[in-house]
Amino acid sequence: MTSILVVDDHLEIRKLFKSFFEKKGHRVMCAGSGKEALEQMKKEPAAVLLDIVLPDVQGLQVLNRIREMSPSTPVIILTGIAEPDMGLKAVERGAVDFITKPASLKHLLSLIEHYALQGGAKGHA
């Protein structure tokens, strides 16, 4: 079982992702803000789905902090903003992928499982 941190300011998206990934056998933690995300990082998730637009801080700033706290944790950026250089900035700062919403849940699942397995055993039961 892989632990996944879902960071999105929309409750409906967090609920949808949590339900989907839990049905696939993963443990899911959720955060609605950057501050909550950094608190949840203490639980050492195996992978992070991170929205760029958050109510308290820019997602790229959260990405920077995650990289400092846990350099090997794969972070997949999700955004409704399709700006080409936003994806480049995210990857330059250490994101493993950049996905534009709406995203396919099956595609996200395959990415998470792929990157989490590459990252080692952290977050696995």
C-alpha positions, 0 to 999 in steps of 0.5 A, a space after each residue: 500500500 502506498 501513502 499518497 498526499 493529495 493537496 488541493 483547495 477544492 474539497 470535492 477534488 480531495 474527496 474524489 481522489 481519496 475515494 478513488 485511490 483508497 479503492 485501489 488499496 492506497 492510504 490517502 492523506 488530504 490537505 486543503 492548503 500549503 500549511 496543511 500539506 507541510 504538516 502532512 509531510 511529517 507523515 512521510 507520504 510515498 507520493 504527493 499530488 500538489 495543486 498549484 493554486 492554494 489559498 494561503 501560498 503558491 503551490 511552487 513554494 510548497 514544492 520548494 519546502 517539500 523538496 527541502 523536507 523530503 528530497 526523494 518524495 515524488 511530487 506530481 503537480 496538478 493545475 487548472 492553469 495551462 501555462 507552459 512555463 509553469 510546468 517547466 518551473 515545476 520540473 526545474 524545482 523538482 516535480 516529477 510531472 506536471 498534469 493539467 486538470 481535468 486529469 484522468 484518475 487512471 493516469 494519475 494512479 499509474 504515475 503515482 505507482 510508478 514514481 512511488 516504486 522508484 522512490 523506494 519503500 517509504 510509505 509502503 506497508 
